[in-house]
Amino acid sequence: MKKQMALLMTAAMVASLSACGGSSSSSSTTAAASGESTAAASEAASQGAAAGGAVENKDKPVVWFNRQPSNSSTGELDMTALNFNKDTYYVGFDATQGAELQGEMVKDYIEKNADTIDRNGDGIIGYVLAIGDVGHNDSVARTRGVRKALGTGVEKDGAIDSSPAGTNADGSSAVVQDGTLEVGGKSFKVRELASQEMKNSAGATWDAATAGNAIGTWASSLGDQIDIVVSNNDGMGMAMFNAWSESEKVPTFGYDANSDAVAAIANGYGGTISQHTDVQAYLTLRVLRNALDGVDIDTGIGTADDAGNKLPDDSYKYVADERSYYALNVAVTADNYQDFTDATKTMEDVSKQLDASTHPTKKVWLDIYNAADNFLGSTYQPLLQKYDDLLNLDVEYIGGDGQTESNITNRLGNPGQYDAFAINMVKTDNAASYTSLLSQ
């Protein structure tokens, strides 16, 4: 006991002088902050957790992932949630960089296929757009990225309007405008023929079935005016590809680099964006592992850990003011898709097993906002389940219904049994639903 008390006192002294940053697997359903920790601090933290009740829930490591705490209307970050405690971070990807990359990918395709892209020869390159969630920062960014690249965006309040245009066959919508592309001395008009939020009757957004139905409706009324199909993600994109655009040989562009979408590039799927999910999944759990070990948050990220794990510098960035790690994106097209056929493969640079004697097993509560979400279910979670073993984390996975926050928070009734938390909210405004539970 005396030894434990001495170690705990040492840990407290170290914590007051340096900033530290964030826990194997049961399944149910960067440069970064500075500061170094001593071995004594790490041992003290481990012994304290093992003793039980030594760390209050409000002081346990928290990682928000995939959905950044923010105002769904303005996009303003919720810095209260991002600073919930000293071991709170966000992990996602660079939405703006990825969104602009998607738009440029579509534009490049048009320019390379200018001789054949205009199916009805009317001089208008018409596209339809599946919007995932009008209140989601990533969805907003992707809609803006496409409209920016194609020249169809209309500015509103200092940014490109990301609102759905509805049906715009005649180009009269106030939400978008006709763009112009010059290719080989020939001028093309680019028009967003239709766009809508893919939200089902139960309220779930990013809904693939709704997108599959929407493309049928659009095809019936717009026919061969549709030259390109664009989607905020691959789940919706593949639904539209399978329902209509593959048979009609209309290039379809998505986002996420899901395995089925990457494979479909061989059959005419136009392309997708890899948001380096392998990096995101690793970071989601790595920052928790580091905080639980009481080591510098950059360990195993920007600086090698004791097993040799370290992320490549060009695969992520850290924004200190936002306490956020962002994976960087890569365009996946017919030129390189064979390098991305297995979306659930861990990154080799960070796939070395940690020693359990120095990184003892910790228990983590982690939720997926929608158990039916294609990207999170088929790509993100499988990667998490590989990394949790490598990082000696016992993760309990909770799958939500994609509609109500309470469907998830009701299953966080006993936070005291966990050492850390990884949270994927239904709505980006709802961080307080979780922090209030941890603050009780």
Residue, then its C-alpha position, 0 to 999 in steps of 0.5 A: m500500500k505504501k508503495q502504491m501511495a508513493l507511486l500515485m503521489t509521483a503520478a500526480m506530480v508528473a501530471s501537474l507538470s506535463a500534458c498527457g493524452g488516452s485502453s482487446s476485444s469482446s463484441s456486442t452487436t499529431a505532432a501532438a501534445s507535448g510532455e513526457s511521463t515517467a515509468a513510475a507514473s505509468e505504473a501508478a496509473s495501472q495500479g490505480a485502475a487495477a485497484g478500482g475506483a481510483v479514477e473518476n469517470k469524468d477523468k477517464p480518457v474520451v475519444w470522439f470519432n467519426r462525428q466531431p462534436s459541433n453545431s450541426s447548423t453552423g459547423e462550429l466546433d463544440m470546444t466544451a466537449l473537445n476539452f471535456n478533460k485533459d485526455t479528450y480528443y477527436v479522431g476523424f479525417d480531413a473532411t475539406q481536403g477529402a471533399e475537394l479531392q472527390g470533386e476534383m476526381v469527378k472533374d478529372y473524369i469528365e475531362k478525360n472522357a469529354d468525347t463520350i460523357d455527354r450521353n444525349g449530346d445536349g452539351i450539358i453534363g448532368y449529374v445527380l447527387a445523393i446527400g447523406d445528412v444535411g446536418h453532418n459536417d462531412s456531408v456538408a463538406r462533400t456536397r460543397g467539394v463537388r459543387k466547387a470543383l464543377g462550378t455549380g456552387v452558389e455562395k451563401d453566408g460566406a460558403i457554398d450552399s450545401s442545401p439539397a436542390g430537389t429537382n433542377a432539370d431546367g437549371s432554375s434552382a437558386v441553390v445551385q447554378d450551371g457551371t462551365l468546363e472547357v475541355g480541348g477547346k470545347s465548352f460544356k455546361v455542367r448542371e446538378l439535375a437533382s439532389q436530396e438528403m437520403k433520409n428514410s421514413a424512420g429518420a435514419t440518414w445516409d440511407a442506402a435503400t432510400a438512395g436506391n429508390a431515388i435513382g429510380t425516380w430520377a432516372s424515370s424523369l431525367g433519363d439520359q440527361i444523367d451523365i454522372v452519379v455522385s454520392n456523399n458515401d459509397g453505401m448510397g453510391m453502390a445502392m444507386f450503382n447496383a439499381w441503375s447506373e451499372s447497367e446504364k454505364v453511368p459512372t458513379f462516384g462515392y466516398d469511403a473506399n468500401s471494399d465492394a465499391v473498390a471492387a466495383i471500379a472494375n465494372g464501371y464504378g467511377g471512383t471513391i475516396s479512401q479516408h485512410t480508415d486504417v489510420q483512423a481506427y488506429l488513432t481512435l484506440r491509440v490515443l486511449r492506449n497512450a492516456l491509459d499508459g500515462v505516456d506522451i500522446d504522440t507515442g506510436i503516432g508521430t514518435a515510435d513506441d517500444a514495439g516500433n509502431k509509428l504512423p507515416d507523416d503523410s497519413y495524418k495531421y494533428v490540429a492542437d487548437e481543435r484537439s483533433y487528429y485527422a487522417l488524410n485522404v487518397a483518391v481511388t480510381a481505375d488507376n490505383y484501385q487494386d491497392f485498396t481492395d481490402a479495406t479492413k487491412t491494418m497499416e503495416d507501419v502500426s501493426k506490431q503487438l504491444d507487450a502486455s506486461t508493460h501495456p496491460t489490458k484495459k476495458v473500453w466502451l465504444d459505440i457505433y452510431n448505426a449498426a447498419d451503417n455500411f462504412l462503419g460496420s464493414t470497414y471501421q469496426p473490423l479494423l478496430q477489432k484488429y487494432d484492439d488486440l494489437l493494443n491490448l484493449d478489451v473493447e465492448y462494441i455497442g451498435g446504435d439504431g442510427q436515429t436516437e441518441s438514447n438507444i446508445t446512451n441507455r447502454l452506458g448505465n455503468p461507466g465505472q466498469y470501463d477505463a476509457f470511452a470511444i464515442n460515435m454520436v448520432k448527431t454532432d450536437n449531442a456530446a452533452s448526452y454522453t459527458s453528462l453521464l460521465s460527470q455524474 
